[in-house]
């Protein structure tokens, strides 16, 4: 409704159209938090649904509305968040985003790709070329990995939550817990193991497994820069939001990482939790 109402109404004064010249200034920085979200979960090849029926998944908005959202955000500088999971989602969105970026260069920079259940090497490179950033969760592979294997097929596991592939493509990648394990240190462990719940299968292929250093960054520094300035790192001028833990998350045994205890939490420099 937001897109439809604004598409019919006047665009704010000074907003560009998709016919603007190629030297248009870059869109607003990461500090602009206003976002518009488009959600899709669909695949090109059919697979078995929960009742045995063949399905291509679900697209929550039509391609026409997706195009309207892309155009609106491109013209107004609004930051677009796209929730994409299947290969068809990515191919459709990328084609439309590339058209917008050709007409208004830089308009897609800082947009956010969310969830990213599956992503091919070529798709990752295309998102990186557009300056789009990614956010995902190991909860999706931990909780749904066996479901994907059984219903879609083992061949899709090579593209499932490919953290290392996204990093190699040049994407900024942030991670969160979503609905899975809420222990951030367990999530960091999962970024290394890519273990599935129940079966214990580890989908730690070359496209998935990242170093512990990169995993920690995805839940701290990288997660912060996708949303806010001056958080997520220890530096002069940054917010004094930090925790003191009982072990080094980079060097402790990997199997011990989920047992990490927070001994003290500071928020804005003020102690809000203290177990020391």
Secondary structure as UniProt FT lines:
FT   HELIX           2..8
FT   TURN            13..14
FT   TURN            18..19
FT   TURN            22..23
FT   TURN            30..31
FT   STRAND          35..48
FT   TURN            50..51
FT   STRAND          54..59
FT   HELIX           63..76
FT   STRAND          79..84
FT   HELIX           87..103
FT   TURN            105..110
FT   STRAND          112..115
FT   HELIX           121..129
FT   TURN            130..131
FT   STRAND          133..136
FT   HELIX           139..151
FT   HELIX           154..159
FT   HELIX           163..169
FT   STRAND          173..175
FT   TURN            178..179
FT   HELIX           184..193
FT   TURN            197..199
FT   TURN            206..208
FT   HELIX           212..218
FT   TURN            219..220
FT   HELIX           221..225
FT   TURN            226..227
FT   TURN            236..237
FT   STRAND          242..245
FT   TURN            249..251
FT   HELIX           254..259
FT   STRAND          262..267
FT   TURN            268..269
FT   STRAND          270..274
//
